[in-house]
């Protein structure tokens, strides 16, 4: 069954699904933007020069305080930084040992969140070895992790952005194990988001969002927003029951006011082959989980 699109004409004002929210609420968004593909045989819907202005309009409307992106090529990264403007701080790295190549990125509204530290680590048997690969993935898979400080509430927040392997199930399973272990060591408010290349509700999803150190924001949400559909639509109309590969996971004790998928079309076109995912999060400063036991 097809689900309703949020459709806007090519010149129409784009209304946000969430947009800016007031503290202590925090608007979080994740999107696999689809890497720019070289060559002239790229299908029209996939061409970056056609999708770039759509992404710019989406980001201008939504203005999330915390944005996680995947499949970002270096030239796309520069363009996205320009789209977001000087009010945002930017953290990220490429998959290669040198930090080059396809990137995962964290972008934060610097009027709300202050970066305090960041690191990149690899989803492999040797997480601290740049560019390392294990478990059958042909390309390095990695995590961009940042420690932030909420300037309105004073609370710390750790965010991790990742993109798991699309071919090797073993790689995804081992990567989830590492992510779970890392989240357990962090303690305190934590957000893990990205493209996990596995369906929400799968055994892999359940092992990561098991309620001990992480939970799916969708399961906790007081309100569903957007559409109940999959996130990997490949520029097609979304369908109910399709696979939700893109997740926002949060530490226990997080209040999730709303969460959902944003199947937006501008002039009939999609921003990416994945749909944006949003959540509105909040942490109680009086909660014992708010500060956490410390950072490893």
N, C-alpha and C positions, 0 to 999 in steps of 0.2 A: 504494500500500500504506500503510495507516494504521500509525503508529508508537506505541509504548506511551506513555500519559500518566503523569505523576507525579500521582496522584490522592489527595486527602486529604478526609476528611469535613469538614463545616462546623465541627465542634468539635474535630477531631483536631489533635494537635500537628504542626506543619508541619516536616518534616525538610529541612534545606537540601541543595541539590545540592553546594555547596562550603562555605559558612559561613566563619567566621574561620580564617585560616591563620597559621602562625608565620613570622616573618622568617627569612631574606630573601625568602621567597615573598610575593607580593602578589596578593590577590584583586581582580580587575577585573570590572565588570559594566556592560553597557549595555542600555537599554530605552527604546523609544518607548512612553510611558505612555498614549498616545491622549488628545488634548485633550478637555476637558469640552465636550460639545456642548449648546447651549441648546435650549429648547423641550421640549414634553411628548411629542412623537412619536418620540423617540429609542428605538430597540429596547432591550429590557430588558438584554441582554448588554452594551450600550454605555454604560449609565447610570453616571455617575461615582459617584453615591452608593452604588451597589451594588459598584463595583469598588474604591473607596477602602479599605474594610477589608481587602480581599484584598491590595492592594499593601502595606498596613501590615504584614500578617502575613508577606508575602514578605520585605520589607526587615528585619524583626525576626529572621527566621531566617537570612538570608544575611549581613548585616552586611559588605558588601564594603568594602575599604579605599579603593577608588576606584570611584566610580559616575558614569556618564554618562547623562543623561536627555534626551529630546527630546519635543516637543509638550507642553510644560508651560505651562499658563495661570497667570497671577499668583496666583490663589486656590489652585490646586493646588500651586504652589511653596510657599506658606506652610504648607499642610497637610503636605507632604512634609518640610519642615524640622522640623516638630513630630514627625513619625513617627521621624525619625532621631535627634533629640534633641541635647543640647548637646555631645556628644562629636564631632560632625561640623562641619566648616567648609563653607561654601556659596559657590559662585561661579556667575555666570550672567548672561544678558541676554536681552531680547526682541528680536524681529526689526525693530522699528520704529526710526527714527532717534533717538527719545527713549529707547530701551531698553525700551519697553513692548511688550505683545502676547505672542504665543506665544514660549516661551523654549527655549533649550538650556542645560543646567546641568551643573556639576561639583560633586560632593559628596565630601569626603574625610574619613576617620577622622583627626582631628587628633592622636590619640595615635601615629599612624604617619607621617602626611604633613603637612608644614607648607607652606601656600601662601606663595610669595615674590613672585609677580607674576601679573597676569592682564590679558588684553585681549580685546576683541571685534573681529573684522574680517569684512568682507562678501565673499561669493563673487560678485564682479562685476568689471567692468573698472576699478573704482575701489575697491579693497578697504578703504581707510581712510576712505571716505565713508559715514557711518552711514545705513542704510536704502537703500543704492544697489542697483539691479537692472540686470541685463544678460542677454543671450543667451536671451530668451524666457520667463524665469520671471516669473509674474504677481506673486509675493510675494517680498520680500527673503529671500535665503538667506545664512547667516552661520556663523561659527565662534567658539566660546568656547575660548580657549586659556589655559592656566595653567602656570606654572612652579612645581614643587613640590620639596621636599627630603624625602627618606626619612630619618626620624629614627633608624631602626635601622641603616641601612647608610651614611648620610651622602651618598648619591648624589643627584644632581639627576634630575628626571623632568619632561618636558614632556608634557602631555595636551591633546588637541584633541577637542572634541565638536561634531558637525555633523549636519545633516539636509538632504540634497540634494533638488533639485526633483523632484516626482513626474510632471510633464508634459513638460518640455523636455529632450530628450536632449542638445541642444547645451549647455544650462546644466550638466548633469551632467558632460559631457566637459570643459568649460572649468573647472568647479569642481575636478575631479580634477587638472587641470593645476596649478592654484594650490596645492592641497593638497600635491602632490608637490614643488613648488618650495619651499614653506614648510618641509616636513619635511627637505628637503636642506639648508636654511640652518640649521636648529636644531642638528643633530648631537646625539650623546649619546642616552641612553634616551628614547624617544618612544613614546607610545600615541595612536593616532587611532581614534576609535570613533563610532558613530552609525548612523543610518538613511540608507543610500546610495541607496535606491530603484532598485537595479539588482542583478542576480543575481550572487552569487559565481561566478567562472568566466567571466563575460562579458569582452568586450574592455576595457570600462571598469575592471572589477576588476583585470584583468591589468596594465593600464597604471599603476595606483596601487600594487598589491602586486607590483612587478616585481623585488623582491629587492635593489634598489640602495639605497633609503632606507627602504622599508617592506615588510613581509611579513605575510601573513595568519596570525593566531595559530592558526587551525585547521590550516593546512598544516605548522606547526612543532610541534604538540602531541605530546608523548610519550604522552599518554593522552587518548582521547575520553571525554567525560562527557555525561550527558543523553541526547539522542536525535539521530540523524542525520536532520534534517528541516528544512523551511523555517522562516522566522521570521515571515512575514506570514500568519497563519492566520485572521485575522478571526473569532476566537472559535470556530472550528471545530476538530475533531480534526486534528492535524498529519499530514502525509503525507511519506513518504520521497521525495526528489527535488524537492520544492517549492522555490521560490525563497528563497534566504537573502539578504535585503535588509539585514540588520543585521550589521555587521562590527566586529571588533576587530583593528586592524593595529598592528604593532610594528616598531621599528627593528631592523636586523640586529644579531646578537649577543645578542638576547633569548632566554633559555631559557623555553620554554612548557611547563610541567609538564602542563597539562591545558587543554582548551577544549571548549565544546559549547553546545548549545541546551537550554533548560530548559522543556519544555512542561508547566508545572505547572497543575493545576486544583484549586480549593478549593471543596468542595461542588458540584462539577460546573461551576464558573464559571472563566473566564479573567481574569487581571489586566488584560489589554490585548488589542487586536487584533494586536499583535506579541508574540513570545515573548522572554523574557529571554535574553541571551547572556553567558556567563561565560568567564573565563580565569584561570589561575594563572601569574603571570609572575615572573621572577627575572633580575637582572643581576649579573654577576661584578664586584666592585669592582676587580679587577686587570686587567680587560679594557680595551684602549685605547679602546673605544667608550663606556666608562662615563661619562667626563667630557665627551667630545666637544670639538670645536674652539671652542666658544663659542656665544653666542646672538645672533641678529640681531634 
